[in-house]
Amino acid sequence: MWQYAMWGLVGAAANRAILFIEATQRVKAWPWTRPKGPGGGIYAVATLLHLAIATATTAALATTAIVASDFVAFGIGAAAPVVVKKIAGYAESLVSPEGR
């Protein structure tokens, strides 16, 4: 199971690398520098959280029959931050008075 979690981490790192490339092209500089970016510390924490969410999600799914190969674990890791964000937004709309 831990091997699948590591493949999820690699998938998340690939996703984060693509986000980094897109951000550098958009701002024409390092994406964490101010005034266009949040600063190095915040950028580093966001990256670590991104990787942790993907690794934890992949590890949790590795206990089921859904993850049957390294490639599937890689894909789950790459997609996990986006999927978790969508699910969290949906859950918040269900419990938040403003969402109703």
N, CA, C and O atoms as a GROMACS GRO file, in nm:
protein
  400
    1MET      N    1   0.081  -0.119   0.000
    1MET     CA    2   0.000   0.000   0.000
    1MET      C    3   0.086   0.126   0.000
    1MET      O    4   0.052   0.223  -0.068
    2TRP      N    5   0.196   0.128   0.074
    2TRP     CA    6   0.277   0.248   0.080
    2TRP      C    7   0.337   0.283  -0.056
    2TRP      O    8   0.363   0.400  -0.084
    3GLN      N    9   0.358   0.181  -0.142
    3GLN     CA   10   0.409   0.209  -0.275
    3GLN      C   11   0.308   0.291  -0.356
    3GLN      O   12   0.345   0.382  -0.430
    4TYR      N   13   0.180   0.257  -0.340
    4TYR     CA   14   0.076   0.333  -0.409
    4TYR      C   15   0.070   0.477  -0.358
    4TYR      O   16   0.050   0.571  -0.435
    5ALA      N   17   0.088   0.494  -0.227
    5ALA     CA   18   0.090   0.629  -0.171
    5ALA      C   19   0.206   0.710  -0.229
    5ALA      O   20   0.191   0.829  -0.256
    6MET      N   21   0.320   0.646  -0.248
    6MET     CA   22   0.435   0.716  -0.307
    6MET      C   23   0.408   0.752  -0.453
    6MET      O   24   0.446   0.860  -0.499
    7TRP      N   25   0.341   0.661  -0.527
    7TRP     CA   26   0.303   0.695  -0.665
    7TRP      C   27   0.202   0.810  -0.666
    7TRP      O   28   0.204   0.893  -0.757
    8GLY      N   29   0.116   0.815  -0.568
    8GLY     CA   30   0.024   0.929  -0.555
    8GLY      C   31   0.100   1.058  -0.531
    8GLY      O   32   0.065   1.162  -0.587
    9LEU      N   33   0.203   1.051  -0.449
    9LEU     CA   34   0.288   1.168  -0.423
    9LEU      C   35   0.356   1.214  -0.552
    9LEU      O   36   0.363   1.334  -0.579
   10VAL      N   37   0.406   1.120  -0.630
   10VAL     CA   38   0.472   1.154  -0.757
   10VAL      C   39   0.370   1.216  -0.853
   10VAL      O   40   0.402   1.312  -0.924
   11GLY      N   41   0.248   1.162  -0.857
   11GLY     CA   42   0.144   1.220  -0.941
   11GLY      C   43   0.110   1.363  -0.900
   11GLY      O   44   0.093   1.450  -0.985
   12ALA      N   45   0.102   1.386  -0.770
   12ALA     CA   46   0.075   1.521  -0.721
   12ALA      C   47   0.190   1.615  -0.754
   12ALA      O   48   0.167   1.732  -0.786
   13ALA      N   49   0.313   1.566  -0.746
   13ALA     CA   50   0.428   1.650  -0.781
   13ALA      C   51   0.425   1.687  -0.929
   13ALA      O   52   0.459   1.800  -0.965
   14ALA      N   53   0.385   1.594  -1.014
   14ALA     CA   54   0.372   1.624  -1.156
   14ALA      C   55   0.264   1.730  -1.179
   14ALA      O   56   0.284   1.822  -1.258
   15ASN      N   57   0.152   1.716  -1.110
   15ASN     CA   58   0.044   1.814  -1.120
   15ASN      C   59   0.094   1.950  -1.073
   15ASN      O   60   0.068   2.052  -1.138
   16ARG      N   61   0.164   1.953  -0.963
   16ARG     CA   62   0.214   2.079  -0.907
   16ARG      C   63   0.317   2.142  -1.001
   16ARG      O   64   0.323   2.265  -1.011
   17ALA      N   65   0.397   2.061  -1.068
   17ALA     CA   66   0.495   2.114  -1.163
   17ALA      C   67   0.425   2.183  -1.279
   17ALA      O   68   0.470   2.289  -1.324
   18ILE      N   69   0.317   2.126  -1.326
   18ILE     CA   70   0.240   2.189  -1.434
   18ILE      C   71   0.180   2.321  -1.386
   18ILE      O   72   0.182   2.420  -1.458
   19LEU      N   73   0.126   2.322  -1.263
   19LEU     CA   74   0.073   2.446  -1.208
   19LEU      C   75   0.181   2.553  -1.196
   19LEU      O   76   0.156   2.671  -1.221
   20PHE      N   77   0.301   2.511  -1.157
   20PHE     CA   78   0.414   2.603  -1.146
   20PHE      C   79   0.448   2.664  -1.282
   20PHE      O   80   0.468   2.785  -1.292
   21ILE      N   81   0.455   2.581  -1.384
   21ILE     CA   82   0.486   2.629  -1.519
   21ILE      C   83   0.380   2.728  -1.565
   21ILE      O   84   0.413   2.834  -1.620
   22GLU      N   85   0.254   2.696  -1.544
   22GLU     CA   86   0.146   2.787  -1.582
   22GLU      C   87   0.156   2.920  -1.508
   22GLU      O   88   0.137   3.026  -1.567
   23ALA      N   89   0.187   2.914  -1.379
   23ALA     CA   90   0.197   3.037  -1.299
   23ALA      C   91   0.314   3.123  -1.344
   23ALA      O   92   0.301   3.245  -1.350
   24THR      N   93   0.428   3.062  -1.374
   24THR     CA   94   0.543   3.141  -1.417
   24THR      C   95   0.517   3.206  -1.553
   24THR      O   96   0.564   3.318  -1.578
   25GLN      N   97   0.444   3.140  -1.639
   25GLN     CA   98   0.411   3.200  -1.768
   25GLN      C   99   0.311   3.313  -1.751
   25GLN      O  100   0.316   3.412  -1.824
   26ARG      N  101   0.220   3.299  -1.656
   26ARG     CA  102   0.118   3.401  -1.634
   26ARG      C  103   0.177   3.529  -1.574
   26ARG      O  104   0.145   3.639  -1.620
   27VAL      N  105   0.263   3.516  -1.474
   27VAL     CA  106   0.317   3.635  -1.406
   27VAL      C  107   0.453   3.677  -1.459
   27VAL      O  108   0.504   3.783  -1.421
   28LYS      N  109   0.513   3.598  -1.546
   28LYS     CA  110   0.643   3.629  -1.607
   28LYS      C  111   0.754   3.647  -1.504
   28LYS      O  112   0.847   3.725  -1.524
   29ALA      N  113   0.745   3.573  -1.395
   29ALA     CA  114   0.846   3.578  -1.289
   29ALA      C  115   0.823   3.456  -1.199
   29ALA      O  116   0.738   3.372  -1.228
   30TRP      N  117   0.899   3.448  -1.091
   30TRP     CA  118   0.875   3.342  -0.993
   30TRP      C  119   0.734   3.364  -0.936
   30TRP      O  120   0.701   3.475  -0.896
   31PRO      N  121   0.652   3.260  -0.931
   31PRO     CA  122   0.512   3.280  -0.891
   31PRO      C  123   0.492   3.314  -0.745
   31PRO      O  124   0.381   3.352  -0.707
   32TRP      N  125   0.592   3.303  -0.662
   32TRP     CA  126   0.574   3.332  -0.520
   32TRP      C  127   0.618   3.473  -0.483
   32TRP      O  128   0.589   3.520  -0.373
   33THR      N  129   0.688   3.543  -0.573
   33THR     CA  130   0.738   3.676  -0.539
   33THR      C  131   0.626   3.779  -0.538
   33THR      O  132   0.532   3.772  -0.617
   34ARG      N  133   0.638   3.872  -0.447
   34ARG     CA  134   0.539   3.979  -0.437
   34ARG      C  135   0.568   4.085  -0.540
   34ARG      O  136   0.684   4.098  -0.577
   35PRO      N  137   0.476   4.160  -0.588
   35PRO     CA  138   0.338   4.176  -0.544
   35PRO      C  139   0.240   4.080  -0.610
   35PRO      O  140   0.124   4.074  -0.568
   36LYS      N  141   0.282   4.006  -0.712
   36LYS     CA  142   0.188   3.918  -0.781
   36LYS      C  143   0.168   3.785  -0.711
   36LYS      O  144   0.067   3.718  -0.733
   37GLY      N  145   0.262   3.745  -0.629
   37GLY     CA  146   0.254   3.617  -0.560
   37GLY      C  147   0.236   3.633  -0.411
   37GLY      O  148   0.242   3.745  -0.359
   38PRO      N  149   0.213   3.521  -0.340
   38PRO     CA  150   0.183   3.528  -0.197
   38PRO      C  151   0.306   3.539  -0.107
   38PRO      O  152   0.292   3.568   0.012
   39GLY      N  153   0.422   3.517  -0.161
   39GLY     CA  154   0.543   3.511  -0.079
   39GLY      C  155   0.591   3.367  -0.070
   39GLY      O  156   0.513   3.274  -0.086
   40GLY      N  157   0.720   3.349  -0.045
   40GLY     CA  158   0.779   3.215  -0.046
   40GLY      C  159   0.725   3.119   0.057
   40GLY      O  160   0.703   3.002   0.027
   41GLY      N  161   0.702   3.166   0.180
   41GLY     CA  162   0.654   3.079   0.287
   41GLY      C  163   0.514   3.025   0.257
   41GLY      O  164   0.488   2.906   0.274
   42ILE      N  165   0.428   3.112   0.215
   42ILE     CA  166   0.291   3.069   0.184
   42ILE      C  167   0.290   2.975   0.065
   42ILE      O  168   0.216   2.876   0.063
   43TYR      N  169   0.372   3.005  -0.035
   43TYR     CA  170   0.380   2.919  -0.153
   43TYR      C  171   0.432   2.780  -0.114
   43TYR      O  172   0.381   2.679  -0.164
   44ALA      N  173   0.531   2.774  -0.027
   44ALA     CA  174   0.586   2.645   0.017
   44ALA      C  175   0.483   2.565   0.096
   44ALA      O  176   0.470   2.444   0.076
   45VAL      N  177   0.410   2.631   0.185
   45VAL     CA  178   0.306   2.562   0.262
   45VAL      C  179   0.196   2.510   0.170
   45VAL      O  180   0.149   2.398   0.187
   46ALA      N  181   0.156   2.590   0.073
   46ALA     CA  182   0.053   2.547  -0.022
   46ALA      C  183   0.099   2.424  -0.100
   46ALA      O  184   0.021   2.332  -0.124
   47THR      N  185   0.225   2.424  -0.140
   47THR     CA  186   0.279   2.309  -0.212
   47THR      C  187   0.283   2.185  -0.125
   47THR      O  188   0.245   2.077  -0.170
   48LEU      N  189   0.327   2.199   0.000
   48LEU     CA  190   0.331   2.083   0.091
   48LEU      C  191   0.191   2.029   0.119
   48LEU      O  192   0.171   1.907   0.123
   49LEU      N  193   0.094   2.118   0.137
   49LEU     CA  194  -0.044   2.073   0.159
   49LEU      C  195  -0.100   2.002   0.037
   49LEU      O  196  -0.170   1.902   0.050
   50HIS      N  197  -0.069   2.053  -0.080
   50HIS     CA  198  -0.111   1.991  -0.206
   50HIS      C  199  -0.059   1.846  -0.213
   50HIS      O  200  -0.134   1.754  -0.245
   51LEU      N  201   0.068   1.830  -0.184
   51LEU     CA  202   0.130   1.697  -0.188
   51LEU      C  203   0.074   1.606  -0.078
   51LEU      O  204   0.053   1.487  -0.101
   52ALA      N  205   0.051   1.661   0.040
   52ALA     CA  206  -0.002   1.581   0.152
   52ALA      C  207  -0.145   1.534   0.124
   52ALA      O  208  -0.179   1.419   0.152
   53ILE      N  209  -0.228   1.621   0.069
   53ILE     CA  210  -0.365   1.582   0.036
   53ILE      C  211  -0.366   1.469  -0.064
   53ILE      O  212  -0.442   1.373  -0.050
   54ALA      N  213  -0.283   1.479  -0.167
   54ALA     CA  214  -0.279   1.374  -0.269
   54ALA      C  215  -0.226   1.243  -0.213
   54ALA      O  216  -0.278   1.136  -0.245
   55THR      N  217  -0.122   1.250  -0.130
   55THR     CA  218  -0.066   1.128  -0.073
   55THR      C  219  -0.165   1.060   0.020
   55THR      O  220  -0.182   0.938   0.015
   56ALA      N  221  -0.232   1.137   0.105
   56ALA     CA  222  -0.330   1.080   0.197
   56ALA      C  223  -0.449   1.021   0.123
   56ALA      O  224  -0.497   0.913   0.158
   57THR      N  225  -0.496   1.090   0.020
   57THR     CA  226  -0.609   1.039  -0.058
   57THR      C  227  -0.571   0.910  -0.129
   57THR      O  228  -0.648   0.813  -0.129
   58THR      N  229  -0.454   0.907  -0.189
   58THR     CA  230  -0.410   0.786  -0.258
   58THR      C  231  -0.391   0.671  -0.159
   58THR      O  232  -0.428   0.558  -0.188
   59ALA      N  233  -0.334   0.699  -0.042
   59ALA     CA  234  -0.316   0.595   0.059
   59ALA      C  235  -0.451   0.540   0.105
   59ALA      O  236  -0.466   0.419   0.123
   60ALA      N  237  -0.549   0.628   0.123
   60ALA     CA  238  -0.681   0.582   0.166
   60ALA      C  239  -0.746   0.495   0.057
   60ALA      O  240  -0.804   0.391   0.087
   61LEU      N  241  -0.735   0.538  -0.068
   61LEU     CA  242  -0.794   0.460  -0.176
   61LEU      C  243  -0.717   0.331  -0.204
   61LEU      O  244  -0.772   0.237  -0.261
   62ALA      N  245  -0.591   0.326  -0.165
   62ALA     CA  246  -0.511   0.205  -0.186
   62ALA      C  247  -0.560   0.089  -0.100
   62ALA      O  248  -0.526  -0.026  -0.127
   63THR      N  249  -0.640   0.118   0.002
   63THR     CA  250  -0.695   0.011   0.086
   63THR      C  251  -0.817  -0.053   0.021
   63THR      O  252  -0.871  -0.151   0.074
   64THR      N  253  -0.862   0.000  -0.092
   64THR     CA  254  -0.977  -0.054  -0.163
   64THR      C  255  -0.931  -0.122  -0.290
   64THR      O  256  -0.812  -0.128  -0.320
   65ALA      N  257  -1.027  -0.174  -0.365
   65ALA     CA  258  -0.994  -0.239  -0.492
   65ALA      C  259  -0.980  -0.138  -0.606
   65ALA      O  260  -0.950  -0.178  -0.719
   66ILE      N  261  -1.002  -0.010  -0.579
   66ILE     CA  262  -0.994   0.092  -0.684
   66ILE      C  263  -0.852   0.104  -0.739
   66ILE      O  264  -0.832   0.116  -0.860
   67VAL      N  265  -0.754   0.100  -0.650
   67VAL     CA  266  -0.614   0.114  -0.692
   67VAL      C  267  -0.558  -0.024  -0.721
   67VAL      O  268  -0.529  -0.102  -0.631
   68ALA      N  269  -0.544  -0.052  -0.851
   68ALA     CA  270  -0.497  -0.184  -0.892
   68ALA      C  271  -0.359  -0.181  -0.954
   68ALA      O  272  -0.302  -0.286  -0.983
   69SER      N  273  -0.304  -0.060  -0.975
   69SER     CA  274  -0.171  -0.051  -1.035
   69SER      C  275  -0.105   0.081  -0.997
   69SER      O  276  -0.168   0.172  -0.943
   70ASP      N  277   0.024   0.088  -1.026
   70ASP     CA  278   0.099   0.211  -0.999
   70ASP      C  279   0.045   0.327  -1.082
   70ASP      O  280   0.040   0.440  -1.035
   71PHE      N  281   0.006   0.298  -1.205
   71PHE     CA  282  -0.046   0.402  -1.294
   71PHE      C  283  -0.174   0.463  -1.240
   71PHE      O  284  -0.194   0.585  -1.247
   72VAL      N  285  -0.261   0.380  -1.185
   72VAL     CA  286  -0.386   0.430  -1.126
   72VAL      C  287  -0.353   0.517  -1.004
   72VAL      O  288  -0.413   0.623  -0.986
   73ALA      N  289  -0.259   0.474  -0.922
   73ALA     CA  290  -0.219   0.552  -0.805
   73ALA      C  291  -0.160   0.686  -0.847
   73ALA      O  292  -0.188   0.788  -0.783
   74PHE      N  293  -0.081   0.687  -0.953
   74PHE     CA  294  -0.025   0.812  -1.006
   74PHE      C  295  -0.138   0.907  -1.048
   74PHE      O  296  -0.134   1.025  -1.016
   75GLY      N  297  -0.236   0.854  -1.120
   75GLY     CA  298  -0.349   0.935  -1.164
   75GLY      C  299  -0.431   0.989  -1.050
   75GLY      O  300  -0.475   1.104  -1.054
   76ILE      N  301  -0.453   0.908  -0.948
   76ILE     CA  302  -0.527   0.954  -0.831
   76ILE      C  303  -0.451   1.065  -0.762
   76ILE      O  304  -0.510   1.165  -0.721
   77GLY      N  305  -0.320   1.049  -0.749
   77GLY     CA  306  -0.239   1.154  -0.687
   77GLY      C  307  -0.243   1.284  -0.764
   77GLY      O  308  -0.247   1.392  -0.705
   78ALA      N  309  -0.242   1.274  -0.897
   78ALA     CA  310  -0.247   1.395  -0.980
   78ALA      C  311  -0.382   1.464  -0.970
   78ALA      O  312  -0.389   1.587  -0.974
   79ALA      N  313  -0.488   1.388  -0.957
   79ALA     CA  314  -0.624   1.445  -0.956
   79ALA      C  315  -0.677   1.476  -0.817
   79ALA      O  316  -0.771   1.554  -0.803
   80ALA      N  317  -0.620   1.418  -0.715
   80ALA     CA  318  -0.675   1.427  -0.579
   80ALA      C  319  -0.697   1.569  -0.529
   80ALA      O  320  -0.805   1.597  -0.476
   81PRO      N  321  -0.602   1.661  -0.541
   81PRO     CA  322  -0.627   1.796  -0.488
   81PRO      C  323  -0.748   1.864  -0.552
   81PRO      O  324  -0.823   1.934  -0.484
   82VAL      N  325  -0.767   1.845  -0.681
   82VAL     CA  326  -0.882   1.906  -0.749
   82VAL      C  327  -1.012   1.842  -0.702
   82VAL      O  328  -1.110   1.911  -0.675
   83VAL      N  329  -1.013   1.709  -0.693
   83VAL     CA  330  -1.133   1.637  -0.652
   83VAL      C  331  -1.169   1.669  -0.507
   83VAL      O  332  -1.286   1.692  -0.476
   84VAL      N  333  -1.071   1.671  -0.419
   84VAL     CA  334  -1.096   1.702  -0.278
   84VAL      C  335  -1.150   1.845  -0.264
   84VAL      O  336  -1.238   1.870  -0.182
   85LYS      N  337  -1.098   1.938  -0.343
   85LYS     CA  338  -1.147   2.076  -0.340
   85LYS      C  339  -1.294   2.082  -0.381
   85LYS      O  340  -1.373   2.152  -0.318
   86LYS      N  341  -1.331   2.009  -0.485
   86LYS     CA  342  -1.471   2.007  -0.531
   86LYS      C  343  -1.563   1.945  -0.425
   86LYS      O  344  -1.671   1.997  -0.398
   87ILE      N  345  -1.519   1.835  -0.366
   87ILE     CA  346  -1.600   1.769  -0.263
   87ILE      C  347  -1.615   1.859  -0.141
   87ILE      O  348  -1.724   1.868  -0.083
   88ALA      N  349  -1.508   1.926  -0.101
   88ALA     CA  350  -1.515   2.017   0.014
   88ALA      C  351  -1.610   2.133  -0.014
   88ALA      O  352  -1.686   2.173   0.075
   89GLY      N  353  -1.608   2.186  -0.135
   89GLY     CA  354  -1.700   2.293  -0.170
   89GLY      C  355  -1.844   2.247  -0.168
   89GLY      O  356  -1.933   2.319  -0.123
   90TYR      N  357  -1.868   2.125  -0.216
   90TYR     CA  358  -2.003   2.069  -0.214
   90TYR      C  359  -2.049   2.047  -0.071
   90TYR      O  360  -2.162   2.081  -0.036
   91ALA      N  361  -1.963   1.989   0.012
   91ALA     CA  362  -1.998   1.965   0.152
   91ALA      C  363  -2.026   2.096   0.225
   91ALA      O  364  -2.118   2.104   0.306
   92GLU      N  365  -1.947   2.197   0.197
   92GLU     CA  366  -1.968   2.327   0.260
   92GLU      C  367  -2.102   2.388   0.219
   92GLU      O  368  -2.170   2.451   0.301
   93SER      N  369  -2.140   2.369   0.095
   93SER     CA  370  -2.269   2.423   0.049
   93SER      C  371  -2.386   2.351   0.117
   93SER      O  372  -2.494   2.408   0.130
   94LEU      N  373  -2.365   2.227   0.158
   94LEU     CA  374  -2.472   2.153   0.225
   94LEU      C  375  -2.490   2.197   0.371
   94LEU      O  376  -2.603   2.198   0.422
   95VAL      N  377  -2.382   2.232   0.437
   95VAL     CA  378  -2.390   2.268   0.580
   95VAL      C  379  -2.393   2.417   0.606
   95VAL      O  380  -2.428   2.460   0.716
   96SER      N  381  -2.357   2.497   0.507
   96SER     CA  382  -2.352   2.642   0.526
   96SER      C  383  -2.489   2.704   0.500
   96SER      O  384  -2.554   2.671   0.401
   97PRO      N  385  -2.533   2.794   0.587
   97PRO     CA  386  -2.662   2.860   0.564
   97PRO      C  387  -2.662   2.944   0.436
   97PRO      O  388  -2.766   2.960   0.373
   98GLU      N  389  -2.544   2.999   0.397
   98GLU     CA  390  -2.538   3.079   0.276
   98GLU      C  391  -2.549   2.992   0.151
   98GLU      O  392  -2.589   3.041   0.045
   99GLY      N  393  -2.514   2.864   0.163
   99GLY     CA  394  -2.518   2.773   0.048
   99GLY      C  395  -2.658   2.727   0.012
   99GLY      O  396  -2.678   2.668  -0.094
  100ARG      N  397  -2.754   2.754   0.098
  100ARG     CA  398  -2.890   2.707   0.071
  100ARG      C  399  -2.975   2.811   0.011
  100ARG      O  400  -3.092   2.786  -0.018
   0.00000   0.00000   0.00000
